[in-house]
Amino acid sequence: MPIATGNLNDGLLALVDGKFVTLRVPYPMGFYAKWMDGRIDDPNGGWKGKGLWATTSTRAPFHMEGGRGTRPKVAKFQLRPDPLAR
């Protein structure tokens, strides 16, 4: 599945069945993805053993939520096959 780092979208944009789906990050506000990587942490764990990791930062970190001294953050997206998957 193609995934883009949508600027000013507070998340990542995934192209699913010809439509863009926003994988939104509620915190920090103004999530600006600088990097992302899909990983399989546990090959036997099914969907729970897989994740999409992304870092957030900006060229002016003092403008990020939290103000001066705010450090870059890492977000993990846990992608389920359906909303009620266990």
C-alpha positions in Angstrom: 0.0 0.0 0.0 1.5 3.4 -0.9 1.8 5.8 2.0 2.7 9.5 1.7 3.9 12.0 4.4 1.1 14.5 3.8 2.3 17.9 4.8 0.0 19.8 7.2 -2.3 16.7 7.5 -1.4 15.8 11.1 -0.7 12.2 9.9 0.2 10.0 7.0 -1.8 9.4 3.8 -2.4 5.8 2.7 -3.8 5.0 -0.7 -6.4 2.3 -0.2 -8.7 1.0 -3.0 -8.0 4.2 -5.0 -8.9 6.6 -2.1 -6.7 8.4 0.4 -7.1 7.5 4.0 -5.6 9.7 6.7 -3.8 8.0 9.5 -4.1 10.9 11.9 -1.9 11.6 15.0 -3.8 13.4 17.8 -0.7 14.5 19.6 1.6 16.4 19.0 -0.5 18.9 17.1 1.0 19.7 13.7 2.5 16.2 13.2 5.0 16.6 10.4 6.4 13.2 9.4 10.1 13.3 8.5 10.6 9.6 8.1 8.6 6.3 8.2 9.3 2.7 8.2 7.1 -0.5 8.2 8.4 -3.2 10.6 7.6 -6.7 11.6 8.6 -7.0 15.2 7.0 -10.5 15.8 6.6 -12.6 12.6 4.2 -15.0 14.5 2.2 -12.1 16.1 -0.2 -11.5 13.2 -1.3 -7.9 12.8 -0.2 -7.2 16.4 3.4 -8.0 15.5 3.5 -5.4 12.7 3.6 -1.6 12.8 4.3 1.5 10.9 6.8 3.9 12.7 7.2 7.6 11.9 9.2 10.4 13.3 8.0 14.0 13.7 10.0 17.1 13.7 10.4 20.5 12.0 13.1 22.8 11.0 11.9 25.2 13.8 11.3 22.9 16.8 10.6 25.9 19.0 7.4 26.4 17.0 6.2 22.8 17.8 3.6 22.2 20.5 5.5 22.3 23.8 7.6 25.3 22.8 11.4 25.8 23.2 13.3 22.6 24.1 10.7 20.3 22.5 12.4 17.2 21.1 11.5 15.2 18.0 9.0 12.3 18.7 8.3 8.8 17.3 4.8 7.5 16.6 3.8 3.9 16.1 0.8 3.2 13.9 -0.9 -0.2 14.7 -2.8 -1.2 11.6 -5.7 -3.7 12.2 -7.3 -5.7 9.4 -10.7 -4.4 10.7 -11.8 -2.1 13.6 -12.9 -5.0 15.8 -9.9 -7.3 15.3 -8.5 -8.8 18.5 
